[in-house]
Amino acid sequence: MSRDDTRLEGPTRRDYVTYGGTIVGGGLLAGCTADGDSEAAPTPTSTPTEEETTTETETSADTSYSVTMSPAGEVAFEQPPENVLTILPHHADMAVAAGHGDAISSMLYNPEYNDTIWNKFLTRLPGVSVDWADLEGTWNPSKELLYELESDLHLADPAYMTTMQAWSTDDVEEIRENVAPWFGNTFSNAHKEPPSEWADGYEYYTLWEIFEKVARVFRAEARYEALADVRAEVLASIEANLPPEDERPTAAMVILVDSEDSMYVYALNGPGFLTAHTRPLGATDVFADVRTESTVDFEALIEADPDVILCLAGMSEFRHVTKTRDRLADDPTTQSLSAVQNGRIHTQGGRNQGPLMNLFQLEMTAKQLYPDVFGEWPTYTDGPYPEIPADEQLFDRQRVADIVNGESRSA
């Protein structure tokens, strides 16, 4: 369904009557409570107890339910939202995994790029894909655009929204009151400090804790539980087969700078969901003492000489892994690097990963770091996520696709 078709269904958000912050009408009942009301997040594979379910999902209306997450607080719903704005792809990936990918009607950060990257992975899940390329995507949008979009839910971190130049906390509150609530968490990505007005009470969650809450928004708890089981099995396999720490490779995750002999470096084992696929693998990060997202020069790379170089965004045209391979191999100062000599310069996928991307990236990175244990990673040059023989896959593609498509008994 197109964004315009969605907006023409039924009365608009501005046609609803508002009383003291409670929206009377379809979809969403209420905005937010204080951040401090957010409950402790359950473990990814836990099933809510009767008491937790009552607290989280029941309100005064028989059909209504509520979900709580910092920094938005508690948000109440009458039904799953059908017209959703998001900013970054980790939230959109969660909606897809919950079986409600069609609800994503706008993505403020680079929808065409994210569409390309995600579909390279999702092509390996039969019947699962995204269609983000033509979504409304305008970084630092005006408030008028959000009024025009009339979303049922802004699946985005309201604190993150205020990092945009055009947005203040008052603007975020205005949109919450007049259009739809916010619900999302982004600064858990690397446990970054939120803007000062949001810092008090801001909570950090794991990727799968955020997904558990987003799944509740879409009434997709069974899909969450089934996918969390898949992830738990992947992690158990990784943990059981990791070699001792002193036998693990050294590694660096980088993006080369075009105009100079330097690179951005990114943490492998730091906190947050950006490293949810590398941290469990426990490789030695040669730049662990360097602040993530800062730069180092080629001299520092040569001195560190990692066994493996992971190229962030290496499936994208602009940052393609083959460009990094060629540049390091052709430069006399870097061509003797161990990773160059041994052919161990590998691509990574999406940094702001959701649960589906996380499963693939756990598998691909396990193979890139430990080919003798988890099977060889095919040298990536172009196209979709490589075909992996069934007996070397860390998770069953059809099982995951069935969960997402609602065809699994457990979902």
C-alpha positions as CSV (number, residue, x, y, z in Angstrom):
1,M,0.0,0.0,0.0
2,S,1.4,3.4,-0.9
3,R,1.8,6.2,1.7
4,D,-0.9,8.2,0.1
5,D,-3.4,5.3,0.2
6,T,-2.7,4.8,3.9
7,R,-3.3,8.5,4.6
8,L,-6.7,8.4,2.9
9,E,-8.1,5.6,5.0
10,G,-10.6,7.0,7.6
11,P,-10.3,10.2,9.5
12,T,-7.0,12.0,9.8
13,R,-5.1,12.3,13.0
14,R,-6.1,16.0,13.2
15,D,-9.8,15.0,13.0
16,Y,-9.5,13.2,16.3
17,V,-10.6,14.9,19.5
18,T,-7.8,15.4,22.1
19,Y,-8.5,15.6,25.8
20,G,-5.5,16.3,28.1
21,G,-3.1,14.3,25.9
22,T,-5.3,11.3,25.3
23,I,-6.2,10.7,21.7
24,V,-9.8,9.4,21.2
25,G,-10.1,7.4,18.1
26,G,-8.5,4.5,16.3
27,G,-5.0,3.1,16.8
28,L,-3.3,4.9,19.6
29,L,-4.8,5.9,22.9
30,A,-2.2,7.8,24.7
31,G,1.2,9.5,24.5
32,C,4.0,9.0,27.0
33,T,4.5,8.9,30.7
34,A,7.7,9.9,32.4
35,D,10.9,8.1,31.4
36,G,11.3,6.7,34.9
37,D,8.2,4.5,34.4
38,S,10.0,2.2,32.0
39,E,10.2,-1.3,33.3
40,A,13.3,-3.5,33.4
41,A,13.7,-5.1,30.1
42,P,13.2,-8.9,30.0
43,T,15.9,-11.2,28.6
44,P,15.5,-11.9,24.9
45,T,14.3,-15.5,25.3
46,S,12.0,-15.0,28.3
47,T,8.2,-15.3,28.3
48,P,6.5,-12.6,30.2
49,T,4.8,-13.8,33.4
50,E,1.1,-13.2,34.0
51,E,1.9,-10.2,36.2
52,E,4.3,-8.7,33.6
53,T,1.8,-9.2,30.8
54,T,-1.0,-7.5,32.8
55,T,1.3,-4.6,33.6
56,E,2.6,-4.2,30.1
57,T,-0.5,-4.8,27.9
58,E,-3.7,-4.0,29.7
59,T,-5.4,-0.7,30.0
60,S,-8.9,0.4,30.9
61,A,-10.3,-0.7,27.5
62,D,-10.6,-4.4,26.9
63,T,-8.9,-4.3,23.6
64,S,-6.2,-1.8,24.4
65,Y,-2.6,-2.6,25.5
66,S,0.5,-0.6,26.3
67,V,4.2,-0.9,25.9
68,T,6.9,0.9,27.8
69,M,10.4,1.9,26.7
70,S,12.8,4.7,27.5
71,P,12.9,7.5,26.5
72,A,9.3,7.6,25.3
73,G,7.8,6.0,28.4
74,E,4.5,4.2,28.2
75,V,2.5,4.3,25.0
76,A,-1.0,2.8,24.7
77,F,-2.6,1.2,21.6
78,E,-5.9,0.0,20.5
79,Q,-4.4,-2.0,17.6
80,P,-1.1,-2.3,15.9
81,P,-0.1,0.8,13.9
82,E,-0.5,0.7,10.1
83,N,1.3,3.9,9.1
84,V,4.7,4.2,10.7
85,L,7.5,6.7,10.4
86,T,11.0,5.7,11.3
87,I,14.5,7.2,11.1
88,L,17.1,4.4,11.2
89,P,16.8,0.9,9.8
90,H,17.2,-1.0,13.0
91,H,13.6,-0.1,14.0
92,A,12.3,-0.9,10.4
93,D,14.1,-4.3,10.5
94,M,12.2,-5.0,13.7
95,A,8.9,-4.2,12.1
96,V,9.7,-6.5,9.2
97,A,10.7,-9.3,11.6
98,A,7.4,-8.8,13.5
99,G,5.5,-9.4,10.2
100,H,4.5,-5.7,9.8
101,G,7.1,-4.4,7.3
102,D,4.3,-2.9,5.2
103,A,3.5,-0.5,8.0
104,I,6.8,1.4,7.4
105,S,5.6,4.3,5.3
106,S,8.6,6.7,5.7
107,M,12.3,6.4,6.7
108,L,14.1,9.6,7.3
109,Y,17.6,8.3,6.9
110,N,18.6,7.2,3.4
111,P,15.8,4.7,2.5
112,E,17.2,3.9,-1.0
113,Y,20.6,2.9,0.5
114,N,19.0,0.8,3.3
115,D,16.7,-0.9,0.8
116,T,19.7,-2.0,-1.3
117,I,21.7,-3.3,1.6
118,W,18.8,-5.1,3.4
119,N,17.6,-6.8,0.3
120,K,21.0,-8.2,-0.3
121,F,20.6,-10.2,2.9
122,L,16.9,-10.8,2.9
123,T,17.0,-12.4,-0.6
124,R,18.2,-15.5,1.3
125,L,14.9,-15.6,3.3
126,P,12.2,-17.0,0.9
127,G,9.2,-14.6,0.7
128,V,10.9,-11.9,2.8
129,S,12.0,-8.5,1.4
130,V,11.7,-4.8,2.0
131,D,10.4,-2.0,-0.3
132,W,12.0,1.1,1.2
133,A,13.7,2.7,-1.8
134,D,10.8,5.1,-2.6
135,L,9.8,5.9,1.0
136,E,9.7,9.5,2.2
137,G,13.3,10.1,3.3
138,T,14.2,13.6,4.4
139,W,16.9,14.1,7.0
140,N,16.1,17.1,9.3
141,P,12.5,17.3,8.1
142,S,10.1,20.1,8.9
143,K,7.3,19.6,11.4
144,E,4.9,20.3,8.6
145,L,6.1,17.1,6.8
146,L,5.2,15.0,9.9
147,Y,1.8,16.7,10.1
148,E,1.4,15.8,6.4
149,L,2.4,12.2,6.8
150,E,-0.1,11.7,9.7
151,S,1.6,8.6,10.9
152,D,0.0,6.3,13.5
153,L,3.3,5.9,15.2
154,H,6.8,7.5,15.0
155,L,8.9,4.4,15.5
156,A,11.9,6.5,16.4
157,D,13.8,7.7,19.4
158,P,12.4,11.2,20.4
159,A,15.8,12.1,21.9
160,Y,17.6,11.2,18.7
161,M,15.2,13.4,16.8
162,T,16.5,16.4,18.7
163,T,20.0,15.9,17.3
164,M,18.6,17.3,14.0
165,Q,19.1,21.0,13.6
166,A,15.5,21.8,13.0
167,W,14.1,19.9,16.0
168,S,13.8,20.8,19.7
169,T,12.3,18.9,22.6
170,D,9.2,21.2,22.3
171,D,8.8,20.3,18.6
172,V,9.0,16.6,19.5
173,E,6.3,17.1,22.2
174,E,4.1,19.0,19.8
175,I,4.2,16.2,17.3
176,R,3.5,13.6,20.0
177,E,0.4,15.5,21.1
178,N,-1.0,16.5,17.7
179,V,0.0,13.6,15.4
180,A,1.2,10.4,17.1
181,P,3.5,9.2,19.9
182,W,7.2,8.4,19.6
183,F,8.5,4.9,20.4
184,G,12.1,3.9,19.8
185,N,15.6,3.8,21.3
186,T,18.7,4.7,19.3
187,F,21.5,5.8,21.8
188,S,21.7,2.2,22.9
189,N,23.6,1.7,19.7
190,A,26.9,2.4,21.4
191,H,25.7,3.6,24.8
192,K,26.2,7.1,23.6
193,E,25.2,10.1,25.7
194,P,21.8,11.5,24.6
195,P,21.1,15.2,24.4
196,S,21.3,16.8,27.9
197,E,17.5,17.3,28.2
198,W,17.0,13.6,27.8
199,A,20.0,12.3,29.8
200,D,18.2,11.9,33.1
201,G,16.7,8.5,33.2
202,Y,17.6,7.4,29.7
203,E,18.0,3.6,29.6
204,Y,20.2,1.5,27.4
205,Y,18.8,-1.8,26.0
206,T,20.2,-4.6,23.9
207,L,19.1,-5.0,20.3
208,W,16.9,-7.9,21.2
209,E,15.4,-6.1,24.2
210,I,14.3,-3.3,21.9
211,F,13.0,-5.8,19.4
212,E,10.9,-7.5,22.1
213,K,9.2,-4.2,22.9
214,V,8.6,-3.3,19.2
215,A,7.2,-6.8,18.7
216,R,4.7,-6.0,21.5
217,V,3.7,-2.9,19.7
218,F,2.7,-5.0,16.7
219,R,1.2,-7.8,18.9
220,A,3.9,-10.1,17.5
221,E,5.2,-11.6,20.7
222,A,5.2,-15.1,19.3
223,R,7.3,-14.0,16.3
224,Y,9.7,-12.4,18.7
225,E,10.0,-15.5,20.9
226,A,10.5,-17.8,17.9
227,L,13.3,-15.5,16.4
228,A,14.9,-15.1,19.9
229,D,15.1,-18.9,20.1
230,V,16.9,-18.9,16.7
231,R,19.4,-16.3,18.0
232,A,19.9,-18.2,21.2
233,E,20.8,-21.3,19.2
234,V,23.3,-19.3,17.1
235,L,24.9,-17.8,20.1
236,A,25.1,-21.2,21.9
237,S,26.8,-22.7,18.8
238,I,29.3,-19.8,18.7
239,E,30.1,-19.9,22.4
240,A,30.6,-23.7,22.3
241,N,33.0,-23.5,19.4
242,L,35.1,-20.4,20.1
243,P,38.8,-21.2,20.4
244,P,40.7,-20.0,23.6
245,E,41.3,-16.2,23.7
246,D,45.0,-16.6,23.0
247,E,44.2,-18.4,19.7
248,R,41.7,-15.9,18.4
249,P,42.6,-13.6,15.5
250,T,43.3,-9.9,15.8
251,A,40.9,-7.7,13.8
252,A,40.0,-4.2,12.8
253,M,36.7,-2.8,11.5
254,V,37.3,0.2,9.2
255,I,36.1,2.6,6.5
256,L,38.9,4.1,4.4
257,V,39.0,7.8,3.9
258,D,39.1,8.6,0.2
259,S,41.3,11.7,0.2
260,E,44.1,10.6,2.5
261,D,45.9,7.6,3.9
262,S,43.7,7.2,6.9
263,M,40.6,5.3,8.0
264,Y,37.7,5.5,10.4
265,V,37.8,2.7,13.0
266,Y,34.9,1.1,14.7
267,A,34.7,-0.9,17.9
268,L,34.4,-4.7,17.8
269,N,33.7,-5.4,21.4
270,G,32.2,-2.2,22.8
271,P,28.8,-1.9,24.3
272,G,25.6,-1.4,22.3
273,F,23.8,-3.0,19.4
274,L,26.2,-1.8,16.8
275,T,28.5,-4.5,18.0
276,A,25.8,-7.2,18.6
277,H,27.3,-9.3,15.9
278,T,31.0,-8.9,16.7
279,R,31.1,-8.7,20.5
280,P,30.0,-12.4,20.9
281,L,32.9,-13.6,18.7
282,G,35.5,-12.2,21.0
283,A,38.2,-11.3,18.5
284,T,41.1,-9.1,19.6
285,D,40.3,-5.5,18.5
286,V,43.7,-3.9,17.5
287,F,42.1,-0.5,17.9
288,A,40.3,-1.2,21.2
289,D,42.1,1.8,22.8
290,V,41.0,4.2,20.0
291,R,37.7,6.0,20.3
292,T,35.2,4.4,18.0
293,E,34.3,6.4,14.9
294,S,37.6,8.4,15.1
295,T,40.4,8.1,12.5
296,V,43.9,6.6,12.4
297,D,46.4,6.7,9.7
298,F,47.9,3.9,7.6
299,E,51.0,3.9,9.8
300,A,48.8,2.9,12.8
301,L,47.2,0.2,10.7
302,I,50.6,-1.1,9.6
303,E,51.9,-1.1,13.2
304,A,48.7,-3.0,14.4
305,D,48.8,-5.4,11.4
306,P,45.5,-7.1,12.1
307,D,44.9,-10.7,10.9
308,V,41.5,-9.7,9.6
309,I,40.1,-6.4,8.3
310,L,36.4,-5.9,8.3
311,C,35.1,-3.3,5.9
312,L,32.0,-1.5,7.3
313,A,29.4,-0.8,4.6
314,G,31.4,-3.1,2.2
315,M,28.4,-4.1,0.2
316,S,27.6,-0.5,-0.8
317,E,28.8,0.9,-4.0
318,F,30.6,3.9,-2.5
319,R,32.4,1.9,0.3
320,H,32.7,-1.4,-1.6
321,V,35.0,-4.0,-0.1
322,T,36.8,-4.5,-3.4
323,K,37.8,-0.9,-3.4
324,T,39.4,-1.4,0.0
325,R,41.1,-4.6,-1.1
326,D,42.5,-3.0,-4.2
327,R,43.7,0.1,-2.5
328,L,45.5,-1.7,0.3
329,A,47.0,-4.2,-2.1
330,D,48.2,-1.5,-4.6
331,D,49.8,0.8,-1.9
332,P,53.4,-0.1,-1.3
333,T,53.1,0.8,2.4
334,T,50.1,-1.5,3.1
335,Q,50.5,-4.4,0.6
336,S,52.5,-6.4,3.1
337,L,49.7,-6.3,5.7
338,S,48.8,-9.8,7.0
339,A,45.2,-9.3,6.0
340,V,46.2,-8.4,2.5
341,Q,48.7,-11.2,2.1
342,N,46.2,-13.8,3.4
343,G,43.1,-12.6,1.6
344,R,41.3,-11.7,4.8
345,I,39.7,-8.4,4.0
346,H,36.0,-9.0,4.3
347,T,32.7,-7.0,3.9
348,Q,30.3,-6.2,6.6
349,G,26.6,-5.3,6.1
350,G,24.3,-2.9,8.0
351,R,25.6,-1.1,11.0
352,N,22.2,-0.1,12.5
353,Q,21.1,-3.7,12.4
354,G,17.8,-5.1,13.5
355,P,17.2,-8.8,14.4
356,L,17.2,-10.1,10.9
357,M,20.4,-8.4,9.9
358,N,21.9,-9.5,13.2
359,L,21.3,-13.2,12.5
360,F,23.1,-12.9,9.1
361,Q,25.9,-10.8,10.5
362,L,26.6,-13.2,13.3
363,E,26.9,-15.9,10.8
364,M,29.1,-14.0,8.3
365,T,31.4,-12.6,10.9
366,A,31.9,-16.0,12.6
367,K,33.0,-17.4,9.2
368,Q,35.2,-14.4,8.5
369,L,37.0,-14.6,11.9
370,Y,37.0,-18.4,12.4
371,P,36.8,-20.1,9.0
372,D,38.4,-23.3,10.4
373,V,35.6,-23.6,13.0
374,F,32.4,-22.2,11.3
375,G,33.3,-22.8,7.6
376,E,34.8,-20.5,5.0
377,W,33.2,-17.2,4.1
378,P,33.0,-17.0,0.3
379,T,35.1,-14.1,-1.0
380,Y,32.5,-11.4,-1.6
381,T,32.8,-9.4,-4.8
382,D,29.2,-8.4,-5.7
383,G,25.5,-9.2,-5.5
384,P,23.5,-10.6,-2.6
385,Y,24.6,-12.3,0.6
386,P,26.5,-15.4,-0.7
387,E,25.0,-18.8,-0.8
388,I,26.1,-20.9,2.1
389,P,25.9,-24.7,2.0
390,A,23.0,-25.9,4.2
391,D,25.3,-27.9,6.5
392,E,27.5,-24.8,7.1
393,Q,24.7,-22.4,7.9
394,L,24.4,-21.1,11.5
395,F,20.7,-20.8,11.2
396,D,17.9,-22.3,9.0
397,R,16.8,-19.7,6.4
398,Q,13.4,-21.4,5.8
399,R,12.7,-21.5,9.5
400,V,13.3,-17.8,9.9
401,A,11.3,-16.9,6.8
402,D,8.4,-19.0,8.1
403,I,8.5,-17.1,11.4
404,V,8.5,-13.7,9.7
405,N,5.8,-14.8,7.3
406,G,3.6,-16.1,10.1
407,E,3.8,-19.7,8.7
408,S,5.6,-21.2,11.7
409,R,3.6,-22.9,14.4
410,S,5.8,-21.2,17.0
411,A,4.9,-17.7,15.6
